[in-house]
Amino acid sequence: MTCDKRYQKSALNAYTRAAQTVNAQSVVVFNNNAPFTGCSISHAAGGGIISLNKPGIYLVEFNADASSVDTAGGTLTMQLTNNGVLVPSAEATATVTVNTAIVNLKFATIVQVLNSCNCVNNDVDLTVINNGVQANLTNANVVVVKLA
């Protein structure tokens, strides 16, 4: 028996457990998808772009364990972008003074996708970018659920 994804609640849990170094202004990569249901959200495992393909309201949650690559530390900042534009309500920041300090960065926000028409494409591409110093991330995780 096959399951038709069109009639399932759209939800994505994308994650990378292994360490990854994320340069400043670079995208966080999520290597695995589980669970991944419905057809309103798309993400290619191993990539950093999460597409919201249907109008509605979506909950987006991110968390990761982070440390500075620089031995002097610095400000670690992860932030959501919506079609390349920073989302002010979705930012996590911590300042560390040494690279051995590990902090958990997390945020949650709501993203609305409007209806598209012939002349306006309102599809949304989300990314989580490093908006601070070069960082080492482990256990990077993003959850996206279509609420309505």
C-alpha positions in Angstrom: 0.0 0.0 0.0 1.4 3.4 -0.9 0.8 6.6 1.0 -0.2 9.8 -0.9 1.9 12.6 0.6 -0.7 15.2 -0.6 -3.0 14.3 2.3 -0.4 14.3 5.1 0.4 17.2 7.4 3.4 19.0 5.9 6.3 18.8 8.3 10.1 18.6 8.1 12.8 17.8 10.6 16.2 18.3 8.9 19.4 17.8 10.8 23.2 17.3 10.8 24.6 15.6 13.8 28.3 15.7 12.7 30.4 18.8 13.1 30.4 21.4 10.3 32.4 24.6 10.0 30.2 27.5 8.8 31.9 30.6 7.5 30.5 34.0 8.2 27.6 34.7 5.8 27.4 31.1 4.8 24.4 28.7 4.9 24.0 25.9 7.5 23.7 22.5 5.8 21.2 19.8 6.9 22.3 16.3 5.7 19.3 14.3 6.8 15.5 14.5 6.6 13.4 12.6 9.1 10.4 12.8 9.3 9.5 14.6 6.1 5.8 14.5 5.2 3.3 16.4 3.1 4.0 18.4 -0.1 4.0 22.0 1.1 7.7 21.9 2.2 10.7 20.7 0.2 14.4 20.2 1.2 17.1 18.2 -0.5 19.2 16.3 2.1 22.7 17.7 2.1 21.5 21.2 1.2 20.6 24.4 3.1 17.6 25.6 1.3 14.1 24.8 2.6 11.3 25.7 0.2 7.7 26.5 1.3 5.7 25.7 -1.8 2.1 26.4 -0.8 0.4 29.4 0.9 -0.1 29.2 4.6 1.4 29.8 8.0 4.5 27.8 9.0 6.3 27.4 12.3 10.1 27.3 11.9 12.4 26.2 14.8 16.2 26.0 14.7 18.8 24.9 17.2 22.5 23.9 17.2 25.5 23.6 19.5 28.0 26.2 18.5 31.6 27.2 19.2 33.9 29.8 17.7 36.7 28.7 15.3 38.8 31.6 16.4 40.7 30.9 19.6 39.8 34.3 20.9 36.1 33.6 20.6 33.6 36.1 19.2 29.9 36.6 18.6 28.1 33.6 17.3 24.9 34.4 15.4 22.6 32.2 13.4 19.7 33.9 11.6 16.9 32.8 9.3 16.6 34.3 5.8 13.4 34.4 3.7 14.3 34.6 0.0 17.7 36.1 1.0 16.3 38.7 3.4 17.2 38.5 7.1 14.2 37.6 9.3 14.5 39.9 12.4 12.4 37.7 14.6 14.5 34.6 13.9 18.0 35.2 15.3 20.1 33.5 18.0 23.3 35.1 19.3 25.9 34.3 22.0 29.3 35.8 22.7 32.1 33.4 23.8 35.6 34.4 24.9 37.4 31.2 23.9 36.8 28.6 21.2 36.3 25.8 23.7 33.1 27.3 25.0 30.0 25.6 23.5 26.6 27.3 23.5 23.2 26.3 22.2 21.8 28.7 19.7 18.0 28.5 19.0 15.1 30.4 17.7 11.5 29.9 16.6 9.3 32.1 14.4 6.3 32.1 12.2 6.6 32.5 8.4 3.6 33.4 6.3 3.4 32.5 2.6 0.9 34.4 0.6 -1.0 33.1 -2.5 0.8 33.3 -5.8 -0.8 34.4 -9.1 0.4 34.6 -12.7 2.3 37.8 -12.1 3.6 37.2 -8.6 5.4 34.2 -7.3 5.2 34.1 -3.5 7.1 30.8 -3.0 9.6 31.1 -0.1 13.1 29.8 0.2 14.4 29.7 3.7 18.0 29.3 4.9 19.8 29.6 8.2 23.0 31.6 7.8 25.9 32.4 10.0 25.6 36.1 10.6 28.6 36.2 13.1 32.1 34.9 13.3 33.2 31.6 11.7 31.6 28.8 13.8 31.7 25.1 14.4 28.2 23.6 14.6 27.1 20.2 15.9 23.6 18.8 16.2 22.2 21.4 13.8 18.5 20.9 13.6 15.6 22.7 11.9 11.9 21.8 12.2 9.3 23.3 9.8 5.6 22.6 10.3 2.7 24.0 8.2 0.2 25.2 10.7 -2.6 26.5 8.5 
